[in-house]
Amino acid sequence: MTTRRTLGSPLVVAQVALSLVLVVAAGLFVRTFTTLVNRDLGCNREHLLVVSVEAGTTGTEATDRAALFLRVAEAVAGVPGVERSAESALTPVSGIRWNDLFEFPDQPALSERDRIVNMNFVTPGWSAAYETPIVAGRDFGPGDRGGAPAVAIVNQAFVNGALAGWLPARRAARIDPAQVLREG
């Protein structure tokens, strides 16, 4: 009986210790999940539906995809109960990133790390659809489509970080040497 008691005691201790570790891990998981669910994403998530359209699988030629997306947005806007409709190349908070180097030619050069920005191409009304406030400047408009000089909207984190509080409105900017965003 002492052999059994000697062998059983460490197993009970190990089981209790493992159970305690699992309970703590579960609690941390629940706390992290709750934090993520309640995190402010910079937009109003109430009554928001995000739909992904994989145009590459539709057989639509690359040159015709912009027109396809416009038709989809118009069709969605026509659905009863839909207040706003907009498009973006990347779904926000999807984990997919598209970044490039950004600079203002008339400003002191930043390090390459400080010049990396995440980008997304969006249609006019995107900020309104997500109820994301524009602090300064203006939203994209119908005149900001293909063929027009490029424009950009930057977030407050970019202004506070890379630009050290300097407002980029009405300034020329460069994403790469071949593309200069217009002043204004």
Summary of the structure (lengths in Angstrom):
residues: 184
radius of gyration: 25.2
end to end distance: 87.7
largest distance: 88.1
contacts: 354
relative contact order: 0.10
helix: 39%
strand: 9%
